[in-house]
Amino acid sequence: MKILQKTPEKISFVEDFGESLANAIRRSALEIPILAVDEVEFHKNDSVLYDEVLALRIGLVPLETPKTFTLREKCTCKGKDCSKCSVQLKLQAKGPCTVYAKDLKGKVKPVYPDIPLVVLREGQELELIAKARLGKGIGHTKFSPGLVYYRNVAEIEISKGCKACQKCVEACPQKVLKLEKGKVEVIDKYKCDLCEACVEVCKKQNKGSEGFIEVKPGKEIVFFIESWGQIKAENILSGAVKALKENLKAVK
């Protein structure tokens, strides 16, 4: 495995493990339990947004996910919403003001406190109680831990007939190519997203011929994980692998 980037929010690496396994890991990331608002009880809402729209916005606010929480269906309370499987968040606001995610008060905090929820004008009020529970992305996207995707590593071949006109270098949106000493070279093939913009420009420069650049998918896979912030990107990877192993046990 070759690590291209590793931060708490993002991980990208290269591995030759085939598209089937890569897709299985991607899908398994949706089975990682994530905390999100699942129920909202409105006591007062004078804002311009309907209750349903505002509840949807609140549900999509990423919340810090404590390791101590358990899924409702696996909790000892048997779905009665105890402190082990659910948490309440309260919000009270009076206009004129902008209501932010940080105005949700409770034992857990929003990952990004400055997410705007709604604008209240003079005399408008908002009062609600939200209940957050653990859930999985396979049930609703608000429980998704982040963005997980992959693509093939590009194989870029530049033939000897290339005249180094630099048009292909300028056309590449990812800046994968460069002109060095009168020759077009590949800087970083892992950045190439196979858009083939360089190929099209090369063909036009050569008046409809096949051109001198060929871009095709390779055998290796570039895997990307971008966390929404509830858990670290590396934990999404390990959690996805763990979920996949559990599913394979069920098949056996």
N, C-alpha and C positions, 0 to 999 in steps of 0.2 A: 504494500500500500504506500502510495506517495501522497503526503499531505501538501495541499496547495495553499490552504488558508485555515487557520484555527483561532477563533475568538469565542468568547462566551455566547455571542449571538449567531455566528456563522462558522460553518465547517465545509470545506470542499476537499475532496481527495480523489485520487485515480486508482482504479483497481480493475483487474481483468477477471470479473466474476459473472459476466453474462447479463443480458437484459432481463431474463426471467427472475433471477435472484434480486437484481436491482429493483425491479418493479414490486417484488414481494416485500422487500424492506420498506419501500416507499408506502405501500398500502398498510403495512403493519404499524407505521407511525400513527395512524388514525385510531389505534387501539390502546394508546397510552392514556391513562386517566388524567384529565385536566380539570381544574376548578373553573367554573363559570356560573354566572347568574342564570338560574333556571326557572325562576318564578318571581313575579313582581306584583305586589299588592299596592294599588294606588289609593291614597286617602284624599288627595287633592291634586288636580292637574289643570291649571289654567293656561298652560303653554299652547303654542300653535300646533304642537304635535299630538296626534292621537296616542292613547295609552299604548296601543299595540306597537306603534313605530318607536316610541321612546323605550319600551321594554326591549325591543330588538336591539337598539343601540347599546343599552346597558348590558345586555347579554353578550355583546361582542367586545366588551372592555376586558382586556387581558388582566387576570388577577394572579397574584403570587400564590403558588400552589404548595402548601405545606406537605411534607412527607408523612405527617401523622394522619392525614385524612384517608378515609377508605370509601370505596364505592357503596352507594346506598343499598344495593341488592346484596352486598356481602357484609354489611354492618350487623352488629349484634342487636341493634334496635329493630331490625326487620322492617326497614323502610319508614320508620316513624320520625325521621329527621332529628337525630341527636347531635351533640357537639362533635362527634367523631366523623360524621358524614355530611354535615351541612353547617352553614354559618349565615347569620343575618347581617345585612347591611342596611343602614337607615340613611335617608336623604331628606333634608328640609331646606328649602330655599325660598326667598322672596325677592321679587324684582324691584328695581331694574338690576339685572346681573346676568352673567353667563354662568351656567351650571357646568362644572367640570367633573371628571371622574373622581378627583380627590375629595369631592363633597360626599361621596359614599363612605359612611363611617361604620367601621366594624373591626373585627379581629384580623381580617385580611385587607391588604391594600392593593390598589390598582398598580400595575407595572408602570404605566405611563399616566401619572396623575393629572396632566394637563390636557387630556383628551376632552374636547368640548362635547357636551351632551345636548344642551338646548339653551336658547336665549329667552330670558324672562323679561317682560316689559313692566312698567310701573303698575303696581297693583296685582300682578300675576304671582301665583304661588305654586309650589310643587312640594308634595309630601308623599313619600312612599317607603315601603319596606321590601327589600329584595332578598331573596334566599338563594345562596350559591351552593351548588353541589358538584361532586366529581362526575364526569361523564366522558364519553369517547367520541372521537370525530366521526366514527362510522354511523353514529346516531344523529349528530348535528355538528355543523362546521364550527360553531362557537367553542367546541371542546377540542378543536385542532391545536396541536402544540406548535405548529409552524409550517413553513413551506418546504416540502421535500421533493426534489426532482433530480433528473439525471439526463445525460446525453452521451453519445459516443464521442470518443476523442477523434478529432479530425486528422486525416492523413492528407497532407498538402504536398503536391508534387509540382515542381516548376521545371519545365523542359529546357534543354539547352538553346532552343530557338528563341527564348525570351529576349526581347530587345530592351528591357529595363526602361520602359517609357514612364514608369512610376504611377500610371493611372490606376493600376490595381491596388497599389499601396494607399493611395488617397481614398479609394472607394471602400476600403475595409472599415466598418464601423467599430470593430474591436481593436484596431491598430495591431493586428497580428503580423503584418508584413513590414519590411523596411528595405530601403535602397541603400546598399553598402558597396562602395567601390564599383559602381556600375553594374551591380547584380542584385536581383530581388531575393531576399532571404526571409525565412520564417523566424520571428522573434519568440513567440510562445504559442504553440499549437493548442494548448489547453484552453486558451481564450476563444478560439474559433468556435462559433455556434452554427457552422455549416450553412450560413446564409447564401453563400456562393456569389456575393456581390462582386468579388474580384474576378470570378470566372466570367460573369456577364460582361463586365467592362473589357476584359481581355478579348472576348469574342468580337465585340463591337470595334475595337481597335484594329482587329485583323479582318474586318469586313466579312463577318459571318463564318469564318473558319472555326475550327475547334479550339483555337487559342493555345496558350502555352501553360496554363494553370489548371490543375485538376484537384478538386476537393471531394473527398469521399469519407464515409464513416469508417473508423477503425474498430478493432476488436475491444480495446480498453473502454472503460466507462468512467466518465467524470460525474461524481455524485455530489449534490449540493444539499445542505440543510441550513435553513434560516429560521431561527426561533422567533416566535411572537413575544417572548420574554417571560412566559410562565415558568419554564425550565430551560436549562442550558442546552445548546445545540448538541453537545456531546452526549447528554442524557437522552436526547431524542433518538440518537443513533443506537445507544445501548438499550433503550426501552423498546425500540422497534424490533431489534434482534431478539430480545427476550420474548416479546409477544409472538414473533414468528416461530420461535422454538416451542412455545406453549401450544400453538395451533398444530404444529407438526406432531406433538405428542398425542393430541386428540385424534389425529388421523391414524396413528399406530393402533 
